[in-house]
Amino acid sequence: MAVVSIFKPVAMLCRSTFVQKNILQLTINSIRRNFQKFAMLKSPAYSTPKGDLQIVSLPNNDQTLSEVLQFLINTYKKEWPLIYLQPEVPRDVDKLLETRIRHNLENGSEVSFGAREVATGKLVGALLSTVCRKATYSKESEEGYSDGIKYIIRFQQHVEGDVFTDLNTDAVVKMGVGAVDPAYAKVGLMRKIGDYFFEAAESTGIEYAISMSTSAYSSRLREKADLLLREVEYAQYRDAQTGIKPFTKPFPPHTHARECYRRFRKPKL
């Protein structure tokens, strides 16, 4: 009787909603740990005419932040159309990039990847991304930035739109800032990193990945595999707050920004 008296309330408790929720949470945590374990794996060496590379995950730590920040400021900033389509390059571009890089690594290190030289370990490519959930998603703040950066923030928000409503979803994996070392241009490196990103993004169980292309080069990478959600021509865009057209300075071949998406198969329950 003593044994029955002990196990009966336990059995009843196990049928309770509270315990079922905890079991579900444990399952979710297990899936997350397995995904993070996957994301930390290094890919096989990727051979290029310039040397062997390896695609690696970019963990959220101070060393990675410092390395990625320096790399992207020295590469991405040099060819980012949104700063060169304006009459003058905004003085606080570095500040914006640092804020975005920090945010990406803090909220999406499991879907952020880089490429390193096998021989030296040097970082020669990076693609930062974020897991975004409707319940906690907020617009990027304009506070403390110059007018030129505010134009960029508002423009990208305009191009992105309300993706949660557009795609009828509660979460997306958002591809962010990415660049490759000029020494490894035209060897398919960004496409390779992107393929690894999409594989990892699908492993999260989230149904959609989204990407914004602000250059003609990134647009070509996306147009063959992804679906177009929105397209905005730089020369025709008018800022809603000021009424001016901020991106009228020619910077060929970059003429449009595009928001694209890729839909993954829903995981079986």
Phi and psi restraints in degrees (value plus and minus 20) as a CYANA .aco file:
   2 ALA   PHI     -81.9   -41.9
   2 ALA   PSI     -59.6   -19.6
   3 VAL   PHI     -84.4   -44.4
   3 VAL   PSI     -63.6   -23.6
   4 VAL   PHI     -82.3   -42.3
   4 VAL   PSI     -61.5   -21.5
   5 SER   PHI     -85.6   -45.6
   5 SER   PSI     -47.3    -7.3
   6 ILE   PHI     -99.5   -59.5
   6 ILE   PSI     -65.5   -25.5
   7 PHE   PHI    -102.7   -62.7
   7 PHE   PSI     -43.2    -3.2
   8 LYS   PHI     -82.2   -42.2
   8 LYS   PSI     -71.1   -31.1
   9 PRO   PHI     -84.3   -44.3
   9 PRO   PSI     -50.4   -10.4
  10 VAL   PHI     -84.5   -44.5
  10 VAL   PSI     -64.1   -24.1
  11 ALA   PHI     -82.4   -42.4
  11 ALA   PSI     -59.6   -19.6
  12 MET   PHI     -86.1   -46.1
  12 MET   PSI     -59.8   -19.8
  13 LEU   PHI     -83.2   -43.2
  13 LEU   PSI     -59.1   -19.1
  14 CYS   PHI     -84.5   -44.5
  14 CYS   PSI     -42.7    -2.7
  15 ARG   PHI    -107.7   -67.7
  15 ARG   PSI     -25.8    14.2
  16 SER   PHI     -92.6   -52.6
  16 SER   PSI     136.4   176.4
  17 THR   PHI     -83.2   -43.2
  17 THR   PSI     -55.6   -15.6
  18 PHE   PHI     -78.5   -38.5
  18 PHE   PSI     -68.4   -28.4
  19 VAL   PHI     -88.8   -48.8
  19 VAL   PSI     -57.5   -17.5
  20 GLN   PHI     -81.0   -41.0
  20 GLN   PSI     -59.9   -19.9
  21 LYS   PHI     -85.6   -45.6
  21 LYS   PSI     -58.8   -18.8
  22 ASN   PHI     -87.9   -47.9
  22 ASN   PSI     -58.0   -18.0
  23 ILE   PHI     -82.8   -42.8
  23 ILE   PSI     -61.7   -21.7
  24 LEU   PHI     -82.4   -42.4
  24 LEU   PSI     -62.0   -22.0
  25 GLN   PHI     -84.7   -44.7
  25 GLN   PSI     -59.2   -19.2
  26 LEU   PHI     -82.1   -42.1
  26 LEU   PSI     -58.9   -18.9
  27 THR   PHI     -84.6   -44.6
  27 THR   PSI     -63.8   -23.8
  28 ILE   PHI     -82.4   -42.4
  28 ILE   PSI     -62.8   -22.8
  29 ASN   PHI     -82.8   -42.8
  29 ASN   PSI     -57.2   -17.2
  30 SER   PHI     -85.4   -45.4
  30 SER   PSI     -62.3   -22.3
  31 ILE   PHI     -82.5   -42.5
  31 ILE   PSI     -62.4   -22.4
  32 ARG   PHI     -83.4   -43.4
  32 ARG   PSI     -62.3   -22.3
  33 ARG   PHI     -83.2   -43.2
  33 ARG   PSI     -60.3   -20.3
  34 ASN   PHI     -85.7   -45.7
  34 ASN   PSI     -58.4   -18.4
  35 PHE   PHI     -86.5   -46.5
  35 PHE   PSI     -63.8   -23.8
  36 GLN   PHI     -83.0   -43.0
  36 GLN   PSI     -55.8   -15.8
  37 LYS   PHI     -83.3   -43.3
  37 LYS   PSI     -60.2   -20.2
  38 PHE   PHI     -84.0   -44.0
  38 PHE   PSI     -63.9   -23.9
  39 ALA   PHI     -85.2   -45.2
  39 ALA   PSI     -44.3    -4.3
  40 MET   PHI    -104.4   -64.4
  40 MET   PSI     -28.4    11.6
  41 LEU   PHI     -91.7   -51.7
  41 LEU   PSI     123.8   163.8
  42 LYS   PHI    -107.0   -67.0
  42 LYS   PSI     123.1   163.1
  43 SER   PHI     -98.5   -58.5
  43 SER   PSI     143.4   183.4
  44 PRO   PHI     -79.8   -39.8
  44 PRO   PSI     136.9   176.9
  45 ALA   PHI     -78.3   -38.3
  45 ALA   PSI     120.5   160.5
  46 TYR   PHI    -131.8   -91.8
  46 TYR   PSI      91.3   131.3
  47 SER   PHI    -103.4   -63.4
  47 SER   PSI     112.7   152.7
  48 THR   PHI    -151.4  -111.4
  48 THR   PSI     143.9   183.9
  49 PRO   PHI     -80.1   -40.1
  49 PRO   PSI     -41.3    -1.3
  50 LYS   PHI    -111.1   -71.1
  50 LYS   PSI     -27.8    12.2
  51 GLY   PHI     118.4   158.4
  51 GLY   PSI     149.7   189.7
  52 ASP   PHI    -102.7   -62.7
  52 ASP   PSI     116.3   156.3
  53 LEU   PHI    -142.6  -102.6
  53 LEU   PSI     144.9   184.9
  54 GLN   PHI    -157.4  -117.4
  54 GLN   PSI     111.8   151.8
  55 ILE   PHI    -104.4   -64.4
  55 ILE   PSI     107.1   147.1
  56 VAL   PHI    -152.1  -112.1
  56 VAL   PSI     135.9   175.9
  57 SER   PHI     -93.8   -53.8
  57 SER   PSI     137.9   177.9
  58 LEU   PHI    -134.9   -94.9
  58 LEU   PSI      76.1   116.1
  59 PRO   PHI     -89.6   -49.6
  59 PRO   PSI     140.1   180.1
  60 ASN   PHI    -108.0   -68.0
  60 ASN   PSI      72.7   112.7
  61 ASN   PHI    -169.7  -129.7
  61 ASN   PSI     148.8   188.8
  62 ASP   PHI     -83.0   -43.0
  62 ASP   PSI     -58.3   -18.3
  63 GLN   PHI     -84.5   -44.5
  63 GLN   PSI     -65.3   -25.3
  64 THR   PHI     -83.8   -43.8
  64 THR   PSI     -63.5   -23.5
  65 LEU   PHI     -77.3   -37.3
  65 LEU   PSI     -68.1   -28.1
  66 SER   PHI     -82.6   -42.6
  66 SER   PSI     -64.1   -24.1
  67 GLU   PHI     -87.3   -47.3
  67 GLU   PSI     -66.5   -26.5
  68 VAL   PHI     -87.4   -47.4
  68 VAL   PSI     -59.9   -19.9
  69 LEU   PHI     -80.2   -40.2
  69 LEU   PSI     -68.3   -28.3
  70 GLN   PHI     -83.0   -43.0
  70 GLN   PSI     -61.3   -21.3
  71 PHE   PHI     -83.9   -43.9
  71 PHE   PSI     -68.5   -28.5
  72 LEU   PHI     -91.3   -51.3
  72 LEU   PSI     -54.4   -14.4
  73 ILE   PHI     -86.0   -46.0
  73 ILE   PSI     -52.2   -12.2
  74 ASN   PHI    -103.8   -63.8
  74 ASN   PSI     -32.9     7.1
  75 THR   PHI    -141.7  -101.7
  75 THR   PSI     -80.9   -40.9
  76 TYR   PHI     -77.8   -37.8
  76 TYR   PSI     -63.6   -23.6
  77 LYS   PHI     -83.5   -43.5
  77 LYS   PSI     -48.3    -8.3
  78 LYS   PHI     -90.3   -50.3
  78 LYS   PSI     -41.1    -1.1
  79 GLU   PHI    -150.9  -110.9
  79 GLU   PSI      -1.3    38.7
  80 TRP   PHI     -99.1   -59.1
  80 TRP   PSI      90.1   130.1
  81 PRO   PHI     -75.7   -35.7
  81 PRO   PSI     -56.1   -16.1
  82 LEU   PHI     -83.4   -43.4
  82 LEU   PSI     -40.7    -0.7
  83 ILE   PHI    -114.1   -74.1
  83 ILE   PSI     -40.7    -0.7
  84 TYR   PHI    -117.4   -77.4
  84 TYR   PSI     -28.9    11.1
  85 LEU   PHI    -102.4   -62.4
  85 LEU   PSI     -27.3    12.7
  86 GLN   PHI    -114.7   -74.7
  86 GLN   PSI     139.5   179.5
  87 PRO   PHI     -76.7   -36.7
  87 PRO   PSI     -56.6   -16.6
  88 GLU   PHI    -156.2  -116.2
  88 GLU   PSI     125.0   165.0
  89 VAL   PHI     -88.9   -48.9
  89 VAL   PSI     104.9   144.9
  90 PRO   PHI     -76.3   -36.3
  90 PRO   PSI     121.2   161.2
  91 ARG   PHI     -92.6   -52.6
  91 ARG   PSI     -39.1     0.9
  92 ASP   PHI    -131.5   -91.5
  92 ASP   PSI      14.0    54.0
  93 VAL   PHI     -81.6   -41.6
  93 VAL   PSI     -62.9   -22.9
  94 ASP   PHI     -79.5   -39.5
  94 ASP   PSI     -59.3   -19.3
  95 LYS   PHI     -82.7   -42.7
  95 LYS   PSI     -63.7   -23.7
  96 LEU   PHI     -84.1   -44.1
  96 LEU   PSI     -66.0   -26.0
  97 LEU   PHI     -82.5   -42.5
  97 LEU   PSI     -61.9   -21.9
  98 GLU   PHI     -82.3   -42.3
  98 GLU   PSI     -62.7   -22.7
  99 THR   PHI     -81.8   -41.8
  99 THR   PSI     -63.2   -23.2
 100 ARG   PHI     -89.7   -49.7
 100 ARG   PSI     -59.0   -19.0
 101 ILE   PHI     -85.4   -45.4
 101 ILE   PSI     -63.6   -23.6
 102 ARG   PHI     -79.1   -39.1
 102 ARG   PSI     -65.3   -25.3
 103 HIS   PHI     -82.1   -42.1
 103 HIS   PSI     -63.9   -23.9
 104 ASN   PHI     -81.6   -41.6
 104 ASN   PSI     -67.6   -27.6
 105 LEU   PHI     -88.2   -48.2
 105 LEU   PSI     -52.2   -12.2
 106 GLU   PHI     -95.5   -55.5
 106 GLU   PSI     -48.9    -8.9
 107 ASN   PHI    -137.7   -97.7
 107 ASN   PSI     -16.9    23.1
 108 GLY   PHI    -177.8  -137.8
 108 GLY   PSI      10.5    50.5
 109 SER   PHI     -82.4   -42.4
 109 SER   PSI     -45.0    -5.0
 110 GLU   PHI     -92.9   -52.9
 110 GLU   PSI     -32.2     7.8
 111 VAL   PHI    -145.5  -105.5
 111 VAL   PSI       5.5    45.5
 112 SER   PHI    -136.2   -96.2
 112 SER   PSI     112.1   152.1
 113 PHE   PHI    -155.7  -115.7
 113 PHE   PSI     138.1   178.1
 114 GLY   PHI    -157.9  -117.9
 114 GLY   PSI     153.6   193.6
 115 ALA   PHI    -144.7  -104.7
 115 ALA   PSI     113.6   153.6
 116 ARG   PHI    -143.4  -103.4
 116 ARG   PSI     128.1   168.1
 117 GLU   PHI     -88.5   -48.5
 117 GLU   PSI     110.7   150.7
 118 VAL   PHI     -82.5   -42.5
 118 VAL   PSI     -59.6   -19.6
 119 ALA   PHI     -91.7   -51.7
 119 ALA   PSI     -57.8   -17.8
 120 THR   PHI    -134.2   -94.2
 120 THR   PSI     -39.5     0.5
 121 GLY   PHI      60.7   100.7
 121 GLY   PSI     -18.2    21.8
 122 LYS   PHI     -85.2   -45.2
 122 LYS   PSI     115.6   155.6
 123 LEU   PHI     -95.7   -55.7
 123 LEU   PSI     101.4   141.4
 124 VAL   PHI    -144.3  -104.3
 124 VAL   PSI     -14.7    25.3
 125 GLY   PHI    -185.0  -145.0
 125 GLY   PSI     129.0   169.0
 126 ALA   PHI    -174.0  -134.0
 126 ALA   PSI     122.9   162.9
 127 LEU   PHI    -161.3  -121.3
 127 LEU   PSI      90.0   130.0
 128 LEU   PHI    -118.6   -78.6
 128 LEU   PSI     121.3   161.3
 129 SER   PHI    -163.0  -123.0
 129 SER   PSI     148.2   188.2
 130 THR   PHI    -158.8  -118.8
 130 THR   PSI     122.6   162.6
 131 VAL   PHI    -108.8   -68.8
 131 VAL   PSI      98.2   138.2
 132 CYS   PHI    -133.6   -93.6
 132 CYS   PSI     111.3   151.3
 133 ARG   PHI    -140.1  -100.1
 133 ARG   PSI     115.8   155.8
 134 LYS   PHI     -75.3   -35.3
 134 LYS   PSI     -59.4   -19.4
 135 ALA   PHI     -84.9   -44.9
 135 ALA   PSI     -46.9    -6.9
 136 THR   PHI    -140.2  -100.2
 136 THR   PSI     -16.1    23.9
 137 TYR   PHI     -96.7   -56.7
 137 TYR   PSI     114.9   154.9
 138 SER   PHI    -156.6  -116.6
 138 SER   PSI     133.0   173.0
 139 LYS   PHI     -89.7   -49.7
 139 LYS   PSI     130.6   170.6
 140 GLU   PHI     -86.5   -46.5
 140 GLU   PSI     115.7   155.7
 141 SER   PHI     -96.5   -56.5
 141 SER   PSI     122.2   162.2
 142 GLU   PHI    -115.3   -75.3
 142 GLU   PSI     -29.2    10.8
 143 GLU   PHI     -79.7   -39.7
 143 GLU   PSI     113.0   153.0
 144 GLY   PHI      65.9   105.9
 144 GLY   PSI     -17.2    22.8
 145 TYR   PHI    -124.1   -84.1
 145 TYR   PSI     140.5   180.5
 146 SER   PHI     -91.1   -51.1
 146 SER   PSI     148.3   188.3
 147 ASP   PHI     -80.7   -40.7
 147 ASP   PSI     -58.3   -18.3
 148 GLY   PHI     -80.9   -40.9
 148 GLY   PSI     -60.9   -20.9
 149 ILE   PHI     -92.2   -52.2
 149 ILE   PSI     -56.4   -16.4
 150 LYS   PHI     -81.5   -41.5
 150 LYS   PSI     -58.6   -18.6
 151 TYR   PHI     -80.2   -40.2
 151 TYR   PSI     -62.6   -22.6
 152 ILE   PHI     -83.7   -43.7
 152 ILE   PSI     -66.2   -26.2
 153 ILE   PHI     -81.4   -41.4
 153 ILE   PSI     -67.2   -27.2
 154 ARG   PHI     -87.5   -47.5
 154 ARG   PSI     -58.0   -18.0
 155 PHE   PHI     -82.4   -42.4
 155 PHE   PSI     -67.1   -27.1
 156 GLN   PHI     -87.0   -47.0
 156 GLN   PSI     -53.2   -13.2
 157 GLN   PHI     -86.2   -46.2
 157 GLN   PSI     -56.3   -16.3
 158 HIS   PHI     -84.9   -44.9
 158 HIS   PSI     -64.1   -24.1
 159 VAL   PHI     -87.8   -47.8
 159 VAL   PSI     -61.1   -21.1
 160 GLU   PHI     -87.7   -47.7
 160 GLU   PSI     -60.5   -20.5
 161 GLY   PHI      44.8    84.8
 161 GLY   PSI    -175.6  -135.6
 162 ASP   PHI    -120.8   -80.8
 162 ASP   PSI      65.5   105.5
 163 VAL   PHI     -86.7   -46.7
 163 VAL   PSI     -48.4    -8.4
 164 PHE   PHI     -85.3   -45.3
 164 PHE   PSI     -60.0   -20.0
 165 THR   PHI     -94.8   -54.8
 165 THR   PSI     -63.6   -23.6
 166 ASP   PHI     -78.0   -38.0
 166 ASP   PSI     -60.7   -20.7
 167 LEU   PHI    -119.7   -79.7
 167 LEU   PSI     -21.3    18.7
 168 ASN   PHI      33.0    73.0
 168 ASN   PSI      37.0    77.0
 169 THR   PHI    -162.6  -122.6
 169 THR   PSI     141.9   181.9
 170 ASP   PHI    -121.5   -81.5
 170 ASP   PSI     -27.0    13.0
 171 ALA   PHI    -176.1  -136.1
 171 ALA   PSI     126.9   166.9
 172 VAL   PHI    -160.9  -120.9
 172 VAL   PSI     135.7   175.7
 173 VAL   PHI    -121.3   -81.3
 173 VAL   PSI     100.1   140.1
 174 LYS   PHI    -125.1   -85.1
 174 LYS   PSI      95.4   135.4
 175 MET   PHI     -90.2   -50.2
 175 MET   PSI     112.7   152.7
 176 GLY   PHI    -134.5   -94.5
 176 GLY   PSI    -156.9  -116.9
 177 VAL   PHI     -88.4   -48.4
 177 VAL   PSI     115.3   155.3
 178 GLY   PHI    -169.8  -129.8
 178 GLY   PSI     128.5   168.5
 179 ALA   PHI    -183.4  -143.4
 179 ALA   PSI     140.3   180.3
 180 VAL   PHI    -146.4  -106.4
 180 VAL   PSI     133.7   173.7
 181 ASP   PHI     -80.8   -40.8
 181 ASP   PSI     113.1   153.1
 182 PRO   PHI     -72.1   -32.1
 182 PRO   PSI     -47.8    -7.8
 183 ALA   PHI     -85.9   -45.9
 183 ALA   PSI     -39.9     0.1
 184 TYR   PHI    -134.3   -94.3
 184 TYR   PSI       3.5    43.5
 185 ALA   PHI     -89.7   -49.7
 185 ALA   PSI     129.3   169.3
 186 LYS   PHI      43.6    83.6
 186 LYS   PSI       9.2    49.2
 187 VAL   PHI    -139.5   -99.5
 187 VAL   PSI      -8.0    32.0
 188 GLY   PHI      57.2    97.2
 188 GLY   PSI      -0.2    39.8
 189 LEU   PHI     -88.8   -48.8
 189 LEU   PSI     -65.3   -25.3
 190 MET   PHI     -84.5   -44.5
 190 MET   PSI     -56.3   -16.3
 191 ARG   PHI     -82.6   -42.6
 191 ARG   PSI     -59.9   -19.9
 192 LYS   PHI     -84.7   -44.7
 192 LYS   PSI     -65.5   -25.5
 193 ILE   PHI     -83.5   -43.5
 193 ILE   PSI     -60.7   -20.7
 194 GLY   PHI     -82.1   -42.1
 194 GLY   PSI     -59.4   -19.4
 195 ASP   PHI     -80.9   -40.9
 195 ASP   PSI     -60.9   -20.9
 196 TYR   PHI     -87.4   -47.4
 196 TYR   PSI     -57.9   -17.9
 197 PHE   PHI     -79.8   -39.8
 197 PHE   PSI     -68.5   -28.5
 198 PHE   PHI     -85.3   -45.3
 198 PHE   PSI     -55.4   -15.4
 199 GLU   PHI     -83.3   -43.3
 199 GLU   PSI     -63.2   -23.2
 200 ALA   PHI     -89.1   -49.1
 200 ALA   PSI     -60.0   -20.0
 201 ALA   PHI     -80.6   -40.6
 201 ALA   PSI     -62.4   -22.4
 202 GLU   PHI     -83.7   -43.7
 202 GLU   PSI     -52.7   -12.7
 203 SER   PHI     -89.3   -49.3
 203 SER   PSI     -35.1     4.9
 204 THR   PHI     -91.6   -51.6
 204 THR   PSI     -39.7     0.3
 205 GLY   PHI      68.5   108.5
 205 GLY   PSI     -24.8    15.2
 206 ILE   PHI     -97.1   -57.1
 206 ILE   PSI     121.2   161.2
 207 GLU   PHI     -97.4   -57.4
 207 GLU   PSI     -48.5    -8.5
 208 TYR   PHI    -147.8  -107.8
 208 TYR   PSI     125.5   165.5
 209 ALA   PHI    -137.8   -97.8
 209 ALA   PSI     119.4   159.4
 210 ILE   PHI    -142.8  -102.8
 210 ILE   PSI     134.0   174.0
 211 SER   PHI    -169.6  -129.6
 211 SER   PSI     121.0   161.0
 212 MET   PHI    -131.1   -91.1
 212 MET   PSI     106.8   146.8
 213 SER   PHI    -125.8   -85.8
 213 SER   PSI      98.1   138.1
 214 THR   PHI    -124.3   -84.3
 214 THR   PSI     -24.2    15.8
 215 SER   PHI    -141.3  -101.3
 215 SER   PSI     138.8   178.8
 216 ALA   PHI     -84.1   -44.1
 216 ALA   PSI     -51.3   -11.3
 217 TYR   PHI     -90.3   -50.3
 217 TYR   PSI     -67.0   -27.0
 218 SER   PHI     -88.5   -48.5
 218 SER   PSI     -50.2   -10.2
 219 SER   PHI     -82.5   -42.5
 219 SER   PSI     -60.0   -20.0
 220 ARG   PHI     -85.9   -45.9
 220 ARG   PSI     -52.8   -12.8
 221 LEU   PHI     -85.9   -45.9
 221 LEU   PSI     -54.0   -14.0
 222 ARG   PHI    -111.6   -71.6
 222 ARG   PSI     -49.4    -9.4
 223 GLU   PHI     -85.3   -45.3
 223 GLU   PSI     -45.4    -5.4
 224 LYS   PHI    -101.1   -61.1
 224 LYS   PSI     -48.9    -8.9
 225 ALA   PHI    -131.7   -91.7
 225 ALA   PSI     -41.4    -1.4
 226 ASP   PHI    -132.0   -92.0
 226 ASP   PSI     143.4   183.4
 227 LEU   PHI    -119.9   -79.9
 227 LEU   PSI     121.9   161.9
 228 LEU   PHI    -101.1   -61.1
 228 LEU   PSI     108.5   148.5
 229 LEU   PHI    -120.0   -80.0
 229 LEU   PSI     -60.2   -20.2
 230 ARG   PHI    -177.0  -137.0
 230 ARG   PSI     129.9   169.9
 231 GLU   PHI    -160.5  -120.5
 231 GLU   PSI     113.1   153.1
 232 VAL   PHI    -150.7  -110.7
 232 VAL   PSI     109.9   149.9
 233 GLU   PHI    -104.0   -64.0
 233 GLU   PSI     109.6   149.6
 234 TYR   PHI     -77.9   -37.9
 234 TYR   PSI     -68.7   -28.7
 235 ALA   PHI     -84.7   -44.7
 235 ALA   PSI     -43.4    -3.4
 236 GLN   PHI    -117.7   -77.7
 236 GLN   PSI     -31.3     8.7
 237 TYR   PHI     -90.7   -50.7
 237 TYR   PSI     114.5   154.5
 238 ARG   PHI    -141.4  -101.4
 238 ARG   PSI     105.4   145.4
 239 ASP   PHI     -84.4   -44.4
 239 ASP   PSI     108.5   148.5
 240 ALA   PHI     -87.0   -47.0
 240 ALA   PSI     -50.5   -10.5
 241 GLN   PHI    -102.5   -62.5
 241 GLN   PSI     -57.5   -17.5
 242 THR   PHI    -125.0   -85.0
 242 THR   PSI     -41.2    -1.2
 243 GLY   PHI      61.5   101.5
 243 GLY   PSI     -17.8    22.2
 244 ILE   PHI    -116.6   -76.6
 244 ILE   PSI     145.6   185.6
 245 LYS   PHI    -122.0   -82.0
 245 LYS   PSI      83.5   123.5
 246 PRO   PHI    -102.3   -62.3
 246 PRO   PSI     -34.9     5.1
 247 PHE   PHI    -136.9   -96.9
 247 PHE   PSI      39.1    79.1
 248 THR   PHI    -126.2   -86.2
 248 THR   PSI     -29.5    10.5
 249 LYS   PHI     -93.5   -53.5
 249 LYS   PSI     103.9   143.9
 250 PRO   PHI     -80.8   -40.8
 250 PRO   PSI     117.2   157.2
 251 PHE   PHI    -167.1  -127.1
 251 PHE   PSI      49.3    89.3
 252 PRO   PHI     -84.3   -44.3
 252 PRO   PSI     128.4   168.4
 253 PRO   PHI    -114.8   -74.8
 253 PRO   PSI       4.0    44.0
 254 HIS   PHI    -110.7   -70.7
 254 HIS   PSI      93.8   133.8
 255 THR   PHI    -146.7  -106.7
 255 THR   PSI     -39.6     0.4
 256 HIS   PHI    -157.5  -117.5
 256 HIS   PSI     136.5   176.5
 257 ALA   PHI    -135.0   -95.0
 257 ALA   PSI     122.1   162.1
 258 ARG   PHI    -151.8  -111.8
 258 ARG   PSI     118.6   158.6
 259 GLU   PHI    -126.5   -86.5
 259 GLU   PSI     100.7   140.7
 260 CYS   PHI    -141.2  -101.2
 260 CYS   PSI     144.4   184.4
 261 TYR   PHI    -163.7  -123.7
 261 TYR   PSI     137.6   177.6
 262 ARG   PHI    -151.3  -111.3
 262 ARG   PSI     111.6   151.6
 263 ARG   PHI    -123.3   -83.3
 263 ARG   PSI     108.6   148.6
 264 PHE   PHI    -116.9   -76.9
 264 PHE   PSI     141.5   181.5
 265 ARG   PHI     -88.6   -48.6
 265 ARG   PSI     117.6   157.6
 266 LYS   PHI     -84.6   -44.6
 266 LYS   PSI     117.2   157.2
 267 PRO   PHI     -87.2   -47.2
 267 PRO   PSI     123.8   163.8
 268 LYS   PHI     -92.8   -52.8
 268 LYS   PSI     114.0   154.0
